[in-house]
Amino acid sequence: MKLDMAQVEKFLTGIALEVVSKTADSITFKIPSFRPDLEREVDLIEEVARLIGFDNIPYTLPSFKMQPNELPPIEVLNRKIRKTLSAMGLHECLSLRFTSKARTEALFGPESDDRRSKPALLLNPLSEELGAVPTSLLPNLLKSVAENEKNRPGSVRLFEVAKGQFKRDRKDVRDPGFDESNLVALTIAGNFDVNPLNDKPAQIDFASFKGFVQSFLKRVGLVVEFRVPAKPEIFLHPGKQTEILADGVVLGTMGELHPSVMAANDISYTTYVMELDMDKMEHATHKKIVFEAFSRQVPSSRDISLEVAKSMTHEDIVARIKGLNPKNLAKITLKSIYEGDKIEAGKKNMVYSLTYQAMDRTLTDDEVNKAHNKLRDKLVANGDIALR
């Protein structure tokens, strides 16, 4: 606050200070002997402030903006994954960051082009079980499955989020010679449906596990595809495994554990596992999600029975149907697959339910029949699909 000279003089003379001289912009005071604490100009300024009253001096707090630091994107995904899997009924594992070379070899085989088969070995390990740096979370996770199977009869549901370390050639003396990948792995063994109203708990199977994985990935913001692996995993059942892709990038694999691997890990429950690269997941979650309105009109369904070669997959047939672009086709559902003595050898019968639905009106039977019959004719045009 600003004071004029008259006010300053009034305050200081009121406490026994004498005016010695005045100029246009200053006053000189004589200090009484009983005030030895007043030595400098700033002491007089403090006296004026005290006499005015410190509470009467206006003040403003400094203005500054404060905001929390954002978490790294991979840590955001890490927390979302752990929270989601816990909410879905899985228990989190926190394994030691060492594993066994024997367990690693039991899963990925002898050293090969697969970098997971080449763990770095410790020079002075605490034990044989802790003699290697993990390249995958699965060896320790399966060890936990075996231990939990003995103490938690019926069902084991576990997951772990951690890093895999992969050795490589060192570039210089400061280079540690390792690459790290953020990984997430989960496993469900034994019973899957434990509804007490059911007569008997349902065992985990491929369809149930796939649905679980798909639901989990959808909750963390990923829309994925499943594909038969170009190079099957040796530790998974050859007919019950799949790759998981997002935007054409392979995130990892899932499937039923191979019987030989189950025996090597002392596991008797039917066990399904999944392991994904979180770094690739984090990159895929950046894709912008666009929502489309759904139809409120009444749908109409038609069944179609197809006889195809055993080598033709459900994915092939769905791609074929979508490629023909049937008018007003809204949904394709596989109802059943039959392979047996009532059909030609090397063939299988697949029954689909096709749902037709328009956005603006309810379709008539004639419109649905016309579109469906046109699709049937086009499906058999190549000769590799027959109608039954």
C-alpha positions in Angstrom: 0.0 0.0 0.0 1.2 3.5 -0.7 1.4 6.2 2.1 2.2 9.9 1.8 5.0 11.5 3.8 2.6 13.1 6.3 1.2 9.8 7.3 4.7 8.2 7.7 5.8 11.2 9.8 2.7 11.0 12.0 3.2 7.3 12.8 7.0 7.6 13.6 6.8 10.7 15.6 4.1 9.0 17.6 6.6 6.5 18.9 9.1 9.2 20.0 11.2 9.5 16.8 12.3 13.1 16.0 12.4 14.6 12.5 15.9 15.8 11.7 15.3 16.9 8.1 12.9 16.7 5.2 13.2 16.8 1.4 10.7 16.5 -1.3 10.9 12.7 -1.2 12.5 11.7 2.1 12.5 12.3 5.8 15.5 11.7 8.2 14.7 10.7 11.8 16.7 10.6 15.0 16.4 7.4 16.9 15.8 7.6 20.7 18.3 5.8 22.9 15.6 3.3 24.2 15.1 1.9 20.6 18.5 0.3 19.8 16.7 -2.2 17.5 16.1 0.6 14.9 19.2 0.7 12.9 18.3 0.7 9.2 15.7 2.2 6.9 13.9 -1.2 6.7 13.4 -1.1 10.5 11.5 2.1 10.2 9.4 0.6 7.3 8.6 -2.3 9.6 7.5 0.0 12.3 5.1 1.8 10.0 3.6 -1.5 8.9 3.2 -2.6 12.5 1.5 0.6 13.4 -0.9 0.4 10.4 -1.6 -3.2 11.3 -0.3 -6.1 9.2 -3.9 -7.4 8.8 -4.9 -4.1 7.2 -2.3 -4.3 4.5 -3.9 -5.8 1.3 -2.3 -8.8 -0.2 -2.8 -11.2 -3.2 -1.7 -14.8 -3.4 0.6 -15.6 -6.3 -1.3 -17.1 -9.2 -0.1 -20.5 -10.6 -1.7 -23.5 -12.2 -1.1 -26.9 -10.8 -2.0 -30.1 -12.5 -1.0 -33.7 -11.8 1.5 -35.5 -14.1 -0.1 -38.0 -16.4 0.8 -41.7 -16.0 2.7 -43.2 -18.9 0.2 -44.9 -21.4 1.6 -48.4 -20.7 1.0 -47.9 -16.9 -2.6 -46.7 -17.6 -3.1 -50.0 -19.6 -1.4 -52.0 -16.9 -3.8 -50.7 -14.2 -6.8 -51.2 -16.4 -5.9 -54.8 -17.2 -5.3 -55.7 -13.6 -8.5 -54.1 -12.4 -10.5 -55.7 -15.3 -9.2 -59.2 -14.7 -9.7 -59.0 -11.0 -13.3 -57.9 -11.6 -13.8 -60.9 -13.9 -12.9 -63.3 -11.1 -9.2 -64.0 -11.6 -6.5 -63.8 -8.9 -3.3 -61.9 -9.6 0.0 -63.6 -9.2 3.3 -61.9 -8.2 6.0 -64.4 -9.2 9.7 -64.0 -8.6 11.4 -62.5 -11.6 13.4 -65.7 -12.2 12.3 -69.0 -13.6 13.6 -72.5 -14.5 15.3 -73.3 -17.8 13.7 -76.7 -17.6 10.2 -75.2 -17.3 11.0 -72.8 -20.2 12.2 -75.6 -22.4 9.1 -77.7 -21.5 6.9 -75.0 -23.1 9.0 -73.6 -26.0 11.3 -76.6 -26.7 15.0 -76.5 -27.3 16.6 -73.2 -28.4 15.3 -72.2 -31.8 14.3 -69.1 -33.7 11.6 -68.4 -31.1 13.3 -65.9 -28.8 11.2 -67.2 -25.8 13.2 -70.5 -26.0 16.5 -68.7 -25.3 16.4 -67.4 -21.7 19.5 -65.8 -20.2 21.0 -68.0 -17.5 22.3 -66.7 -14.1 25.9 -67.2 -13.3 25.2 -68.0 -9.7 21.6 -69.0 -9.3 20.0 -69.5 -5.9 18.5 -72.8 -7.1 17.8 -74.7 -10.3 14.2 -73.4 -10.2 15.5 -69.8 -10.2 18.3 -70.2 -12.7 17.0 -68.2 -15.7 15.6 -64.8 -16.5 12.0 -65.2 -17.8 11.1 -64.7 -21.4 7.5 -65.5 -20.7 5.1 -65.4 -17.8 3.6 -68.8 -18.6 6.2 -71.1 -16.9 5.8 -69.5 -13.5 2.0 -69.2 -14.0 1.7 -72.9 -14.8 3.8 -73.7 -11.7 1.2 -71.7 -9.7 -1.6 -73.6 -11.4 -0.1 -76.9 -10.2 0.3 -75.7 -6.7 -3.2 -74.2 -6.5 -4.7 -77.4 -8.0 -3.6 -79.3 -4.9 -5.1 -76.7 -2.5 -8.0 -75.2 -4.5 -9.9 -78.2 -5.9 -12.3 -77.6 -8.8 -11.1 -74.4 -10.4 -7.9 -72.3 -10.8 -8.1 -68.8 -12.3 -4.9 -66.8 -12.3 -3.3 -63.9 -14.2 0.0 -62.0 -14.1 1.3 -58.7 -15.5 5.1 -58.4 -15.7 8.0 -58.1 -18.1 9.8 -60.6 -20.3 13.5 -60.1 -20.8 15.2 -61.2 -24.1 18.9 -61.3 -24.5 20.6 -59.9 -27.6 24.1 -58.8 -28.7 25.4 -55.8 -26.8 26.1 -52.6 -28.8 28.6 -51.1 -26.4 29.8 -51.5 -22.8 26.8 -49.5 -21.4 24.3 -51.6 -23.3 22.8 -54.2 -20.9 22.2 -56.6 -23.9 18.5 -57.1 -23.1 15.2 -56.1 -24.6 12.2 -55.9 -22.3 8.5 -56.5 -23.2 5.5 -55.8 -21.1 3.4 -59.0 -21.0 0.0 -60.1 -19.6 -0.8 -63.8 -19.2 -3.8 -65.5 -17.8 -5.0 -69.1 -17.2 -8.3 -70.8 -16.3 -8.1 -74.5 -15.3 -10.8 -76.9 -14.3 -14.3 -75.7 -13.8 -15.5 -72.6 -15.7 -19.2 -72.5 -14.9 -19.6 -72.9 -11.2 -23.3 -71.9 -10.9 -24.7 -73.7 -7.9 -28.0 -74.2 -9.7 -26.4 -76.5 -12.3 -26.3 -80.2 -11.6 -22.6 -80.4 -12.5 -20.0 -77.6 -13.0 -19.1 -77.1 -16.6 -15.4 -77.7 -17.5 -13.5 -74.9 -19.3 -13.6 -75.4 -23.1 -12.3 -73.5 -26.1 -15.5 -71.6 -26.8 -15.9 -70.5 -23.2 -12.3 -69.4 -22.9 -12.4 -67.5 -26.2 -15.5 -65.7 -25.1 -13.8 -64.8 -21.8 -10.7 -63.4 -23.6 -12.8 -61.5 -26.1 -14.9 -59.9 -23.2 -11.7 -59.0 -21.4 -10.1 -57.3 -24.4 -13.3 -55.5 -25.2 -13.3 -54.1 -21.7 -9.8 -52.7 -22.0 -10.8 -51.0 -25.4 -9.6 -53.5 -28.0 -11.6 -55.0 -30.9 -9.7 -58.1 -31.9 -9.9 -60.9 -34.4 -9.0 -64.6 -34.0 -7.1 -66.5 -36.6 -5.6 -70.0 -37.0 -1.9 -69.5 -36.3 0.4 -69.6 -39.3 3.0 -71.3 -37.0 1.2 -73.2 -34.2 2.5 -73.0 -30.7 4.1 -76.3 -29.7 2.9 -76.0 -26.1 -0.7 -75.7 -27.1 -3.2 -78.3 -28.4 -2.8 -78.3 -32.2 -6.5 -78.1 -32.8 -7.5 -75.8 -30.0 -5.4 -72.6 -30.3 -5.6 -69.3 -32.1 -3.7 -66.1 -32.7 -5.2 -62.8 -31.4 -4.9 -59.8 -33.7 -5.8 -56.1 -33.6 -5.5 -54.0 -36.7 -3.6 -56.9 -38.4 -0.9 -57.1 -35.7 -0.5 -60.3 -33.8 -0.8 -59.5 -30.0 -0.3 -63.1 -28.8 -1.9 -66.5 -28.7 -4.4 -68.5 -26.6 -5.6 -72.1 -26.4 -5.6 -75.3 -24.5 -2.4 -76.5 -22.9 -0.9 -79.5 -24.7 -1.3 -82.8 -22.7 2.5 -83.4 -22.7 3.0 -79.9 -21.2 0.3 -80.5 -18.6 2.1 -83.8 -17.6 5.5 -82.0 -17.4 4.0 -79.4 -15.0 2.1 -81.9 -12.9 -1.3 -80.5 -13.9 -4.4 -82.7 -14.3 -7.1 -80.1 -14.9 -7.9 -79.1 -18.4 -6.0 -75.8 -18.7 -6.3 -72.9 -21.1 -3.8 -70.1 -21.3 -3.3 -66.8 -23.0 -0.3 -64.5 -23.3 -0.2 -61.1 -25.0 2.3 -58.3 -25.7 1.1 -55.2 -23.8 3.2 -52.9 -25.8 1.4 -53.9 -29.0 -1.9 -53.7 -27.0 -1.2 -50.2 -25.9 -0.5 -49.1 -29.5 -3.7 -50.7 -30.7 -5.8 -49.0 -28.0 -5.1 -45.6 -29.7 -7.4 -46.4 -32.5 -10.4 -44.1 -32.5 -13.7 -46.0 -31.8 -16.7 -44.9 -33.9 -20.2 -45.8 -32.7 -22.9 -46.5 -35.2 -26.6 -46.5 -34.5 -28.3 -49.9 -34.3 -31.6 -50.7 -36.0 -34.8 -50.6 -34.0 -36.7 -52.5 -36.6 -38.0 -56.1 -36.3 -35.4 -58.6 -37.6 -36.0 -61.7 -39.7 -33.9 -64.9 -39.6 -33.3 -67.6 -42.2 -31.2 -70.8 -41.8 -28.8 -72.1 -44.3 -27.1 -75.5 -44.3 -23.7 -75.8 -46.0 -21.7 -78.8 -46.9 -18.0 -77.9 -47.1 -14.5 -79.5 -46.9 -13.2 -80.2 -43.4 -10.3 -77.8 -44.1 -12.7 -74.8 -44.6 -13.0 -72.8 -41.4 -15.8 -70.8 -40.0 -13.7 -67.7 -40.6 -13.5 -68.6 -44.3 -17.3 -69.0 -44.6 -18.1 -65.8 -42.8 -15.6 -63.9 -45.0 -17.2 -65.5 -48.1 -20.8 -64.5 -47.0 -19.7 -60.9 -46.1 -17.8 -60.6 -49.4 -21.0 -61.3 -51.4 -22.6 -58.3 -49.6 -26.1 -59.6 -49.1 -28.7 -56.9 -48.8 -29.8 -56.0 -45.3 -27.7 -58.8 -43.7 -27.2 -57.8 -40.1 -25.8 -60.9 -38.3 -24.2 -64.3 -39.0 -24.5 -67.0 -36.3 -23.0 -70.5 -36.5 -25.6 -72.9 -35.0 -24.0 -76.4 -35.5 -21.2 -78.4 -37.1 -21.7 -82.1 -38.1 -19.0 -84.5 -39.0 -20.0 -88.2 -39.2 -20.9 -91.3 -41.2 -24.0 -89.6 -42.6 -21.9 -87.2 -44.7 -19.2 -87.8 -47.3 -15.7 -88.4 -46.0 -13.6 -85.3 -45.8 -16.7 -83.1 -45.6 -18.6 -81.4 -42.8 -22.0 -79.8 -42.5 -22.3 -76.3 -41.0 -25.6 -74.7 -40.2 -25.9 -70.9 -40.0 -28.6 -68.5 -38.9 -28.6 -65.3 -41.0 -30.4 -62.3 -39.6 -31.8 -59.7 -42.0 -32.7 -56.2 -40.7 -33.1 -52.7 -42.2 -32.5 -49.4 -40.5 -35.6 -47.6 -41.6 -38.4 -50.2 -41.8 -39.5 -53.7 -41.2 -38.6 -56.0 -44.1 -41.3 -58.0 -45.8 -41.0 -61.8 -46.2 -40.6 -61.3 -49.9 -37.7 -58.9 -49.5 -35.9 -61.3 -47.0 -36.5 -64.4 -49.2 -35.3 -62.6 -52.3 -32.0 -61.5 -50.6 -31.5 -64.9 -49.0 -32.1 -66.9 -52.2 -29.7 -64.7 -54.1 -27.1 -65.4 -51.4 -27.6 -69.1 -51.6 -27.1 -69.1 -55.4 -23.9 -67.1 -55.1 -22.4 -69.3 -52.4 -22.6 -72.4 -54.6 -21.2 -70.7 -57.7 -17.6 -71.7 -57.0 -18.4 -75.4 -56.5 -16.6 -75.7 -53.1 -19.8 -75.2 -51.1 -23.0 -77.3 -51.5 -26.4 -76.6 -50.0 -28.1 -79.3 -47.9 
